[in-house]
Amino acid sequence: MREIKTLGLLGTGVIGGGWAARALHAGINVVAADINPEMEKWIKEAVENASPKLIELTEGINMPKRGNLSFTTNLVEMAQKSDFIQENVPENLNIKHNALETVSKNAAPDVIISSSTSGFMPSEMQTHVINPGRFLVGHPFNPVYLCPLVEIVGGKNTSEATKLAAKDFYESLGMHALMVKKEVPGHISDRLQEAMWREILHALNDDIASTQELDESIAYGPGLRWAIMGMNQIYMIAGGAGGARHFIEQFGPALEWPWTHLKAPPLTEEIINRFVEGTEAQSQGKSIRELENVRDECLVAIQKVLAKHNIGAGTALNNLKQRLK
């Protein structure tokens, strides 16, 4: 696989802007392509907003010289200039098929094409990719410039070399590459998030709690633990000296109790209003950009603490530091 000096972005938006910021900070040039010319101003602002937090996050790491950002509305031009292409167009299979077909016809045959899709499986997307063995899913998490997780999912025609090369590239950006062994709709993390999201909608529908109370039930409790070890190892610790087996013996019977729902409730206007009005009240008049800055400052601080113990997302920072020594 080729040396990756230039990342091509197929679609900008929130995810594309996050990819751009992370790649530029890691010394990779970025060619961002979007059919909407107004996105040039947007992506430049997104990169500048993310830059101070990335600098703070990687303090003490010998980062390379910042890459250069360019913008085009010509997808063919982007494809021809790129060593690796990250697709970020809307979650519509027809739109993705058309865009992927265009860039794969014009990119060099050894250029990996990766999709940021949060739900589609690579096998149903690579049908419109020329040389489908170089296509996979590289699903990130918002904000991409600070959240290090990327789920790498290969399709039926994806080569092992493609997956390994993508893993190496993402790790060069300071990310943690999770190699998903089996493609399923929603991959791994989004399936877990969706299960909780359904319960949140039921709680709103049944008027059990407000959006603020639901968020407090996460942020002040399990959310703090999840950032350190996820859920499974935390539950093992909760089993005391008996470990995971004792935990299941003690709490396993509760799985038979009707605590949760499997199917989400209908999205009625009442539920939507409770969600919208509740989150607006929580913001206390702060703009989205102001809330992003609060989120990002906290993400930086958490990852730095985790890095001291080489645990959780902190390991990605430590691995990047070792890589760039």
Salt bridges, closest charged atoms under 4 A:
GLU40 OE2 - LYS44 NZ 3.09
GLU45 OE2 - LYS41 NZ 2.61
GLU48 OE2 - ARG66 NH2 3.25
GLU59 OE1 - LYS304 NZ 3.16
GLU77 OE2 - LYS81 NZ 2.89
ASP83 OD1 - ARG2 NH1 2.71
GLU87 OE2 - LYS96 NZ 2.48
GLU91 OE2 - LYS96 NZ 3.07
GLU101 OE2 - LYS105 NZ 3.81
ASP110 OD1 - ARG2 NH2 3.04
GLU151 OE1 - HIS139 ND1 2.81
GLU160 OE1 - LYS163 NZ 3.34
ASP168 OD1 - ARG323 NH2 2.98
GLU171 OE2 - LYS167 NZ 2.76
ASP190 OD2 - HIS139 NE2 3.50
GLU194 OE2 - ARG198 NH2 3.44
GLU270 OE2 - ARG274 NH2 2.81
GLU292 OE1 - ARG289 NH1 2.83
ASP296 OD1 - ARG295 NE 2.88
